[in-house]
Amino acid sequence: MIIIGGGVAGLMGALAASPHPVTLLNAGELGQGAASAMAQGGLAAAIGPDDSVAQHVADTLAAGAGLCERAVVERIIRAGPKLVDTLREYGVGFDMTGGVPALGLEAAHSQPRIVHATGDQTGAEIMRALIARVRRTPSITVLNATALRITTNDAGVTGVLARHGGQVIFLEADRVLLATGGMGGLFRHTTNPAGAIGQGLMLAMRAQAVLKHLEFIQFHPTALDVAGISLPLISEAVRGEGARFIDETGACFMRGADLAPRDVVARALFAHQSAGHSAFLDARCIGRRFAARFPGIQAICVKAGIDPARTPIPVRPAAHYLMGGVVVDSVGRTTVEGLYAAGEVACTGLHGANRLASNSLLEAAVCGAEAGRHMGGLVARPLRTSPDVAAGPVPDASPLREMMSAELGVLRSTVGLARAAEYFARLAGQNPAAELCLRVAEAALERQCSVGAHAIAEPLTRAA
């Protein structure tokens, strides 16, 4: 078995597959390049005394704008409380109060249910504990390598071509789990690692797996407005503690809707900034408590010359999370025999058109483990391999970011989507990343109305 990706989904998959042997491919050292480690707010789970799985399900369905799969939502949300216990057993040090995990509030949640660690370092703490557990598990071999191609034959997956130590190697396998994250790095500004350009989606496309809902890309409204592609995130939990949006005049332009669903807030900020205004997150009401509650964000702000207790924080929307991806079933199987997917690269049906805050770590952990357990329980399939196949061209995001940001960003238009599709089509034959962008543009054109994270500026008509 091979797992591609060393974030929460991949690590949970490898642990769940134990004691069956697993080779885990990661492009760098474990913990590097994984968006999981950057997750600040936390993990959503209905464990509070006034909360329930039913309420969490209802909030998730509402955020998903009618496109969630209810059975999937119920299955994953129901697994949340047990997952918190499992992660604590793995050594995750969640913040505690009165002997139970402390709970934060984020946008579109009806109850405080965000389990967090070290204030705003939840992803990093979960990754620390899972990496330590993986390194103590003898059935897991970690290989510093970059997957180039998933090989298949008529019976399904046969292995992975990868670059390791400057050489292209072939690893034979009848089961492969994609846990490669998202595609935010295809945009000019993202909260993802800059290298997250949808490599797993490209691998799945070349293996002929079915993809779905690629048009639903969530833009986080509060990325720190500094130079660069990968922007630091200012967690939604800051607004949960009382911070509010203001512009350069000091006006609270969200008029009390600061904790509205992310797509609503991102569009409001985009519109306000497009009208010539600046946008800030005013956390001065939190005062000196800010540094203790959000030590990571405090450090980020200080590095940028900002004291959140005294100065509003400049923010902007940035590409954050792909709700769609490789279509999978309840155990992570794709439409290709032997190929699985979990985490942001997968389309499970949990998120619909708009992800509810902090459901991503929940989904990655639950679905990664489900896929790992199922893979580990299968009988090996005889392989007839073809290791001499070519790896193919290297994906390049640099000529794509401006068009993706201009036409497939927070707000879209028919004309712009058609222009983007035409541009990407010209590059797709030589650049796998352009082929992925073309699929995104085509999915956006196919969607005939605004819904969730897919917002259009005028009535959308099918392109000729």
C-alpha positions, 0 to 999 in steps of 0.5 A: 500500500502506498499513501501519497501525502503526509498531512492529517489524512495521510497520517491517519490513513497510515496509522489505521492501516497498521499493522499492514505495511504502508509506504508513505510518500511525502515531498519533504520531511513530515510536517513540511508542505502540509496545509494541515499544519497551518490550520489555526481555528481547530477541529469541529466536534459536537461535544459541548453540553448544549450541543448535539450531533443533530445541530452540527449536522444542521449547521453543515447542511446550511453552509453547504447550500443544499449540495451536501450529501446528508448521509455523508454529513451524518456519518462524519459528524457523528464520528467527531466526538470519538475522534477527539478521544482518539487524537487525545490518545495519540497524544494531541494536547488540546486546550482544556478547561475544567478537565474537558476540551475548551471550545471556540465559536466560529462562523455559521456554527450555532454552538461553540464546538471548535476544539483547539490546541495551544490557542491557534496552533491546532493543526500543528499540534495534531500533526506533531502528535501524529508524526510521532505516532507514525515514527513509532509504528514499524509497519509505516515506511516514510519515503521522501519522494514526489509522486509523478504518476499513478500507473494503472492497467485494466484491473486498476492501480499497479503502482506509483512513479516517483522522484526520489533522490534525483532519480525516477523510481517505480513503486509497485502497489495495488492500493494507493491513497491520495492525501495530497491537499488542495489547489490554492497555490494556483491563485495569486493569493492563498492561505495554502502552502504555495506549492499546493497546486492540485498535484493529487487532482492531476494524478487522479485525472491522469489515472482517469478518476472522476472529479466533481464540484471543482467550481466550489473553491472557498476563499477565506476572508481574513488572510493577512494582507502582506506580500507573497503568494502564501498569506498567513491566515487570521483565524475565524476564531478571532472574530469568535472572540469579538473582533469586527471588520472595519474599513479605513474610516473606522466604519463597521461595514459588515453591519453585525454580520462578521460571523456570517458564512465564509462565502458571504463574508468573502464577497462582502470584503471583495466588494468593499475593497473593489470599491476602493476601500481597505479592510481591517480586522479590529481585534482591539476589543480583545486587548492584551488577551489576544497574545495568550489566546492566539500566540501564533497569530500574535507572532505573525502580526508582530513580524508584519509590524502590527500589534493587534491589541492596538492596531487593526489587522489588514486583511483580504480574501485568499483561496483557502479550500476546495470543496470538490475533488476526486469523487469517493465513496464512504471508505474513500474508494474512487472510480478507479480500482485500488485508488483511494482519496481522503482530505481536501483532494477528495469530494466526499459530499460533506461540504457541498457548495461551501465548507463549514469552518473547521470541518476540514480537519474533522473530515481529513482525520475521519476519512483518512482513517476510514480509507486506511482501514479499508485498504488494510483489510483487502486481499492483495491483487495480482499485478501486471506492471508496466514500470517503463511508462513516462512520468509526463510534463511537470506542472507549472502554476506560474502562467496560470495564477493571474487568470485564475485569480481574475476570472475564478476568484471570489466573484465570476462572470460568464465572459470571464469564465469563457476567457479563462477556459480558452486561455487554459485550453491553449496551455493544457497539452503541455502543462498538467496544471493548465488542464486542471484549471481548464476543468475548474473553468468548465465546471464553473461554466456548467454551473448555471446559477450562483450557489455557495462559493460559486458566485457570478456577477450576472445570469450565467449562460452556457458557453457556446 
